[in-house]
Amino acid sequence: MDEGAGGDGQESAEERGPEAAGGRMGPAPWVTRMGPEGAIRIPEEVRIFEGFEEGDQVLVVPTGDGILVRTLELPTVGEYAEWVERRAEELGVSPKEVEDVIHRYIAGESTDGEPEEGEGFPDDG
């Protein structure tokens, strides 16, 4: 057997890959502790399997039966600006009008109608 990163004859989770960590269903459940300020350590095999990296923003969703943790991939300012330009052109309005509707929607104000299915931001095709 090759020596893993630790030199102890065992492969690291990264060397084994997600298939060895449980295949399609993912790694086996882990028990971990909550640390100061509510920090929870996500085990290495789970981080590798899910593609979590240090510094990632994550979305934590209470489900009533636990929590769901997902990476949060927000568009860059440039991607957002391109999306606004594209939507404005598709709708025949100015980019400022699109921005105004977005800001009113976020503020909970009327936007003269809700977006149709598939017209969301940012991956609306």
Contact map, one row per residue, 1 for C-alpha under 8 A:
11100000110000000000000000000000000000000000000000000000000000000000000000000000000000000000000000000000000000000000000000000
11110000111000000000000000000000000000000000000000000000000000000000000000000000000000000000000000000000000000000000000000000
11111111111000000000000000000000000000000000000000000000000000000000000000000000000000000000000000000000000000000000000000000
01111111111100100000000000000000000000000000000000000000000000000000000000000000000000000000000000000000000000000000000000000
00111111001100000000000000000000000000000000000000000000000000000000000000000000000000000000000000000000000000000000000000000
00111111111100000000000000000000000000000000000000000000000000000000000000000000000000000000000000000000000000000000000000000
00111111110000000000000000000000000000000000000000000000000000000000000000000000000000000000000000000000000000000000000000000
00111111110000000000000000000000000000000000000000000000000000000000000000000000000000000000000000000000000000000000000000000
11110111111000000000000000000000000000000000000000000000000000000000000000000000000000000000000000000000000000000000000000000
11110111111100000000000000000000000000000000000000000000000000000000000000000000000000000000000000000000000000000000000000000
01111100111111110000000000000000000000000000000000000000000000000000000000000000000000000000000000000000000000000000000000000
00011100011111110000000000000000000000000000000000000000000000000000000000000000000000000000000000000000000000000000000000000
00000000001111111100100000000000000000000001100100000000000000000000000000000000000000000000000000000000000000000000000000000
00000000001111111100000000000000000000000000100100000000000000000000000000000000000000000000000000000000000000000000000000000
00010000001111111000000000000000000000000000000000000000000000000000000000000000000000000000000000000000000000000000000000000
00000000001111111111100000000000000000000000000000000000000000000000000000000000000000000000000000000000000000000000000000000
00000000000011111111100000000000000000000000000110000000000000000000000000000000000000000000000000000000000000000000000000000
00000000000011011111111101100000000000000000100110000000000000000000000000000000000000000000000000000000000000000000000000000
00000000000000011111111101000000000000000000000000000000000000000000000000000000000000000000000000000000000000000000000000000
00000000000000011111111000000000000000000000000000000000000000000000000000000000000000000000000000000000000000000000000000000
00000000000010011111111001110000000000000000100010000000000000000000000000000000000000000000000000000000000000000000000000000
00000000000000000111111111110000000000000000000000000000000000000000000000000000000000000000000000000000000000000000000000000
00000000000000000111111111100000000000000000000000000000000000000000000000000000000000000000000000000000000000000000000000000
00000000000000000110011111000000000000000000000000000000000000000000000000000000000000000000000000000000000000000000000000000
00000000000000000000011111100000000000000000000000000000000000000000000000000000000000000000000000000000000000000000000000000
00000000000000000110111111110000000000000000010010000000000000000000000000000000000000000000000000000000000000000000000000000
00000000000000000100111011111000000000000000110010000000000000000000000000000000000000000000000000000000000000000000000000000
00000000000000000000110001111100000000000000000000000000000000000000000000000000000000000000000000000000000000000000000000000
00000000000000000000000000111110000000000000000000000000000000000000000000000000000000000000000000000000000000000000000000000
00000000000000000000000000011111000000000010000000000000000000000000000000000000000000000000000000000000000000000000000000000
00000000000000000000000000001111100000000000000000000000000000000000000000000000000000000000000000000000000000000000000000000
00000000000000000000000000000111110000011100000000000000000000000000000000000000000000000000000000000000000000000000000000000
00000000000000000000000000000011111000011000000000000000000000000000000000000000000000000000000000000000000000000000000000000
00000000000000000000000000000001111101111000000000000000000000000000000000000000000000000000000000000000000000000000000000000
00000000000000000000000000000000111111110000000000000000000000000000000000000000000000000000000000000000000000000000000000000
00000000000000000000000000000000011111100000000000000000000000000000000000000000000000000000000000000000000000000000000000000
00000000000000000000000000000000001111100000000000000000000000000000000000000000000000000000000000000000000000000000000000000
00000000000000000000000000000000011111110000000000000000000000000000000000000000000000000000000000000000000000000000000000000
00000000000000000000000000000000011111111000000000000000000000000000000000000000000000000000000000000000000000000000000000000
00000000000000000000000000000001111001111100000000000000000000000000000000000000000000000000000000000000000000000000000000000
00000000000000000000000000000001110000111110000000000000000000000000000000000000000000000000000000000000000000000000000000000
00000000000000000000000000000001000000011111011000000000000000000000000000000000000000000000000000000000000000000000000000000
00000000000000000000000000000100000000001111111000000000000000000000000000000000000000000000000000000000000000000000000000000
00000000000010000000000000000000000000000111111100000000000000000000000000000000000000000000000000000000000000000000000000000
00000000000011000100100000100000000000000011111110000000000000000000000000000000000000000000000000000000000000000000000000000
00000000000000000000000001100000000000000111111111000000000000000000000000000000000000000000000000000000000000000000000000000
00000000000000000000000000000000000000000111111111111000000000000000000000000000000000000000000000000000000000000000000000000
00000000000011001100000000000000000000000001111111110000000000000000000000000000000000000000000000000000000000000000000000000
00000000000000001100100001100000000000000000111111110000000000000000000000000000000000000000000000000000000000000000000000000
00000000000000000000000000000000000000000000011111110000000000000000000000000000000000000000000000000000000000000000000000000
00000000000000000000000000000000000000000000001111111000000000000000000000000000000000000000000000000000000000000000000000000
00000000000000000000000000000000000000000000001111111101000000000000001000000000000000000000000000000000000000000000000000000
00000000000000000000000000000000000000000000001000111111000000000000000000000000000000000000000000000000000000000000000000000
00000000000000000000000000000000000000000000000000011111000000000000000000000000000000000000000000000000000000000000000000000
00000000000000000000000000000000000000000000000000001111100000000000000000000000000000000000000000000000000000000000000000000
00000000000000000000000000000000000000000000000000011111110000000000001100000000000000000000000000000000000000000000000000000
00000000000000000000000000000000000000000000000000000011111000000000001110000000000000000000000000000000000000000000000000000
00000000000000000000000000000000000000000000000000000001111100000000111100000000000000000000000000000000000000000000000000000
00000000000000000000000000000000000000000000000000000000111110000001111100000000000000000000000000000000000000000000000000000
00000000000000000000000000000000000000000000000000000000011111000011110000000000000000000000000000000000000000000000000000000
00000000000000000000000000000000000000000000000000000000001111100011100000000000000000000000000000000000000000000000000000000
00000000000000000000000000000000000000000000000000000000000111111111000000000000000000000000000000000000000000000000000000000
00000000000000000000000000000000000000000000000000000000000011111111000000000000000000000000000000000000000000000000000000000
00000000000000000000000000000000000000000000000000000000000001111110000000000000000000000000000000000000000000000000000000000
00000000000000000000000000000000000000000000000000000000000001111110000000000000000000000000000000000000000000000000000000000
00000000000000000000000000000000000000000000000000000000000001111111000000000000000000000000000000000000000000000000000000000
00000000000000000000000000000000000000000000000000000000000111111111100000000000000000000000000000000000000000000000000000000
00000000000000000000000000000000000000000000000000000000001111100111110000000000000000000000000000000000000000000000000000000
00000000000000000000000000000000000000000000000000000000011110000011111000000000000000000000000000000000000000000000000000000
00000000000000000000000000000000000000000000000000000000011100000001111100000000000000000000000000000000000000000000000000000
00000000000000000000000000000000000000000000000000010001111000000000111110000000000000000000000000000000000000000000000000000
00000000000000000000000000000000000000000000000000000001111000000000011111000000000000000000000000000000000000000000000000000
00000000000000000000000000000000000000000000000000000000100000000000001111100000000000000000000000000000000000000000000000000
00000000000000000000000000000000000000000000000000000000000000000000000111110000000000000000000000000000000000000000000000000
00000000000000000000000000000000000000000000000000000000000000000000000011111111000000000000000000000000000000000000000001000
00000000000000000000000000000000000000000000000000000000000000000000000001111111000000000000000000000000000000000000000000000
00000000000000000000000000000000000000000000000000000000000000000000000000111111100000000000000000000000000000000000000000000
00000000000000000000000000000000000000000000000000000000000000000000000000111111110000000000000000000000000000000000000000000
00000000000000000000000000000000000000000000000000000000000000000000000000111111111000000000000000000000000000000000000000000
00000000000000000000000000000000000000000000000000000000000000000000000000111111111100000000000000000000000000000000000001000
00000000000000000000000000000000000000000000000000000000000000000000000000001111111110000000000000000000000000000000000000000
00000000000000000000000000000000000000000000000000000000000000000000000000000111111111000000000000000000000000000000000000000
00000000000000000000000000000000000000000000000000000000000000000000000000000011111111100000000000000000000000000000000011000
00000000000000000000000000000000000000000000000000000000000000000000000000000001111111110000001001100000000000000000000000000
00000000000000000000000000000000000000000000000000000000000000000000000000000000111111111000001000000000000000000000000000000
00000000000000000000000000000000000000000000000000000000000000000000000000000000011111111100000000000000000000000000000000000
00000000000000000000000000000000000000000000000000000000000000000000000000000000001111111110001001000000000000000000000000000
00000000000000000000000000000000000000000000000000000000000000000000000000000000000111111111111011000000000000000000000000000
00000000000000000000000000000000000000000000000000000000000000000000000000000000000011111111111000000000000000000000000000000
00000000000000000000000000000000000000000000000000000000000000000000000000000000000001111111100000000000000000000000000000000
00000000000000000000000000000000000000000000000000000000000000000000000000000000000000111111100000000000000000000000000000000
00000000000000000000000000000000000000000000000000000000000000000000000000000000000000011111110000000000000000000000000000000
00000000000000000000000000000000000000000000000000000000000000000000000000000000000000011111111011000000000000000000000000000
00000000000000000000000000000000000000000000000000000000000000000000000000000000000000011001111111000000000000000000000000000
00000000000000000000000000000000000000000000000000000000000000000000000000000000000110111000111111100000000000000000000000000
00000000000000000000000000000000000000000000000000000000000000000000000000000000000000000000011111110000000000000000000000000
00000000000000000000000000000000000000000000000000000000000000000000000000000000000000010000111111111000000000000000000000000
00000000000000000000000000000000000000000000000000000000000000000000000000000000000100110000111111111100000000000000000000000
00000000000000000000000000000000000000000000000000000000000000000000000000000000000100000000001111111110000000000000000000000
00000000000000000000000000000000000000000000000000000000000000000000000000000000000000000000000111111111000000000000000000000
00000000000000000000000000000000000000000000000000000000000000000000000000000000000000000000000011111111100000100000000000000
00000000000000000000000000000000000000000000000000000000000000000000000000000000000000000000000001111111110000000000000000000
00000000000000000000000000000000000000000000000000000000000000000000000000000000000000000000000000111111111000000000000000000
00000000000000000000000000000000000000000000000000000000000000000000000000000000000000000000000000011111111111100000000000000
00000000000000000000000000000000000000000000000000000000000000000000000000000000000000000000000000001111111111100000000000000
00000000000000000000000000000000000000000000000000000000000000000000000000000000000000000000000000000111111110000000000000000
00000000000000000000000000000000000000000000000000000000000000000000000000000000000000000000000000000011111110000000000000000
00000000000000000000000000000000000000000000000000000000000000000000000000000000000000000000000000000001111111000000000000000
00000000000000000000000000000000000000000000000000000000000000000000000000000000000000000000000000000001111111100000000000000
00000000000000000000000000000000000000000000000000000000000000000000000000000000000000000000000000000001100111111000000000000
00000000000000000000000000000000000000000000000000000000000000000000000000000000000000000000000000001001100011111100000000000
00000000000000000000000000000000000000000000000000000000000000000000000000000000000000000000000000000000000001111100000000000
00000000000000000000000000000000000000000000000000000000000000000000000000000000000000000000000000000000000001111110000000000
00000000000000000000000000000000000000000000000000000000000000000000000000000000000000000000000000000000000000111111000000000
00000000000000000000000000000000000000000000000000000000000000000000000000000000000000000000000000000000000000001111101100000
00000000000000000000000000000000000000000000000000000000000000000000000000000000000000000000000000000000000000000111111100000
00000000000000000000000000000000000000000000000000000000000000000000000000000000000000000000000000000000000000000011111100000
00000000000000000000000000000000000000000000000000000000000000000000000000000000000000000000000000000000000000000001111100010
00000000000000000000000000000000000000000000000000000000000000000000000000000000000000000000000000000000000000000011111110010
00000000000000000000000000000000000000000000000000000000000000000000000000000000000000000000000000000000000000000011111111110
00000000000000000000000000000000000000000000000000000000000000000000000000000000001000000000000000000000000000000000001111110
00000000000000000000000000000000000000000000000000000000000000000000000000100001001000000000000000000000000000000000000111110
00000000000000000000000000000000000000000000000000000000000000000000000000000000000000000000000000000000000000000000000111111
00000000000000000000000000000000000000000000000000000000000000000000000000000000000000000000000000000000000000000000011111111
00000000000000000000000000000000000000000000000000000000000000000000000000000000000000000000000000000000000000000000000000111
